[in-house]
């Protein structure tokens, strides 16, 4: 069996304390815990993450650069919030990039990555039969990550992971329909079959259909 770390129940991606703090603050902004135009309290963040002001300020600068905060001279840093329209915009941007990513991945995937994708799809089928939603959500992320890596484009991978992060937390309260697991399995099957056939056009079309149906499920 190939190493598929994301399948482990206790798997956690290795992150620095600064990365953990940055993601936590961004999640608070995306989910509305830090609503639009609310001042972000540096002192509270220092206590919360056990960090000094210098790294906290650097984290806030990165968050501002990501578009989720803004600063006012002599007043501080404020949450930009995330509207439903902005979340929809991120999803549409992701759709365009994901379709291109699948096309490139089919053209560029190596044998090891193809084996990873195949084994991941096998697990996807198994846990769909087991009706294990939590496991399937992890496997779906792993399936996507393999494809992102197989496209061999660093900027594309970075942007897709970024959009996924925002969309995931913007949709934290989403309710999955009863037929979600078998439906999504068939959508992924179409994408996987395009990889096995090395048919980039079929893969791009399957990815486009999957993203369109995913958009409908968000409504």
N, C-alpha and C positions, 0 to 999 in steps of 0.2 A: 504493500500500500504506500502511495506517495504521501508526503507530509502536507497535510491540510490543517494548519493550526487553527483556523477559524471554526473548525468543527468541535473543538474542545469546549466543554461547558464552562471551564474556568479560564479560557483564553482571554487575555487582555493585551492589546497592542502596547508595546513599550513606548512610553512618553516621558518627557522631562517634566519637572514641576512647573516650568513656565508654560509648556504646551497644555498641560492639564488646566492651569489657571486661565489661559487664553480661551480654550474651548468652553470652559464653564461660564465665563463671562459672556461669551458670544451666545451660548445657549439661553442664558437669562434674557438677552436682548431679543433673540429670535422668538422665544416663547411668550414674550410680553412680561416676564417677571421684572425686567427693567424696561418700563414702557417708554415710548417715544418722548424725547425732550427731558427725561429725568436725568439729573446730574448723577454721575457715577462717583461714589465716595471712595477716594483712594485709601483713606485710613481704614475703612471697613475691609477693603480688599487685602490690605497688608495683614490684618488680623486673620482674615478668613484663610488665606493661603500661606501664612507664616513667611512672608517675604517683605523685603524693604521697599521703600518708595521707588528707588531707581529701577529695579526690574518691573515693578507694577506699571510705572510710567511708560516703559518700553513696550510692554504688552498692550497698553491702551493706544499707543501710537500705531501698533500693527493692526489693532481692531479698527482704528480710524481709517487706516489705509485700505482695509477690507470693506469699508463703506457702512459699517454697523455702528459707528460712533462719529461724533464731530466735536471739535473743541472751540471754545470762545476764550480769547485772551483774558487773563486775570479772573476768569470765572470757573474754568475747569473743562472736563470732558463730559459729554452728554450722550445718551442713547439715541441712535437714529431710528430704532424700532424696525419692524418689518411688516409692511402691509400685505394683505392677501394678494393684491395685484403684483407686488414685487416678488412674492413667492411664486406666483404663476409665471412671471417673467423668467425666473431662474429655471423653472421646469421646462419652458420652451427653449431656453438656451441649451439646457442639458440634452433635450431631444435632438437638436441639430448636431451637437458634438458627439452624442452617443451613436448616432447612425454612421457618422464618418469613422468613429473609433472601431465599430464592428467591421466596417469595410476594410480598413487598414489592418486590423487584427487578423482577419481571414487571409489576407495577402502576405502577412509577415510572421505569423505564429510559428514557433519552432516545435519540435517533436515533444520536448519535455512539457511545454505549456499546453500542448494539445492533450497530453496524457492527464495533466492536472484538470483540464476542463472536462474531459471525459469522466474522470472519477468523481468530480464535483457534481456532474449531472446525474450520475448513478445515485449519489447520496440524495440529490434533490428528489428523485423518483421515490426512493425508499421513505424519506420523511414526509413526503406528500401522502403516501399510503398510510403512514402512521398518524396523519393529521396533526403534526407537530408544528404549529405556526411559528413559535419562537425560533426553532431550529431552522426552519425554511427561510426566515428573514435573514439569519446569519449566512446561510448557504447562498442566498441570492446576492448578498454583498460580496461573498467570496467569488462567485461566478463572474460578477462584474469586474472585480479586481484583476482576475486572471486575464480577462479580455483587455482591460486597460493596459496591463503590462505587455500583452502580446502586440499591441499597436506600436510599441517602441517609439513613443513620442512623449517626452517628459512633460511638456507644457500641456498637452491634451489630457494626460493622466492627472496632473495637478488640478486643472480646472474641473474635471469631472468629479474628483473626490471632494472638491470644495462645494460644488453645486449639490452633491449628494448630502453633504453634511447639513447644509442650510435647509434643503427640502425635507430631510428626515425629521428635523426638529420643528420645522414649521407645520408638519403634519403629525405631530406627536399624538394627537387625539383622534386620528383616523380610525374608523371602524371597518374591519374587513368583512366583506360579504361571505355567506356560507360557502359559496362555490369558488372562493378566492384561490385556494391551493391547487385544485385540478386545472383551473383556468390558466393560472400563471405558469404551471408546469408545461402546458401545451404551447404557450407563447415562447417559453425558453427552449422547448424541444425544436421549434422551427428555427430558432437561432442556432442551436447546437447542430442540427442537421446541415445547416449551411456551412458550418465549420468543417464537418466531416466530408462534405462534398467539395470543399474549398471553392464555394460559389459566393463571391463577394457581393454580387448584385442581390442574390436571394437573402443573404445575411442582412444587408442594409434594409431591404424591404421588411424582413421579419422584425428587425429592431424598430423600424418606424411604426409598424402595427402595434408592437408591444408598448411603445411609449405613448401612442395615441390612446390605447386602452387603459394604460396607467393613469393618464390624465383624466379620463372619464371616471375612474375609480376614486379620484381625489375629490370629486364634486359632492 
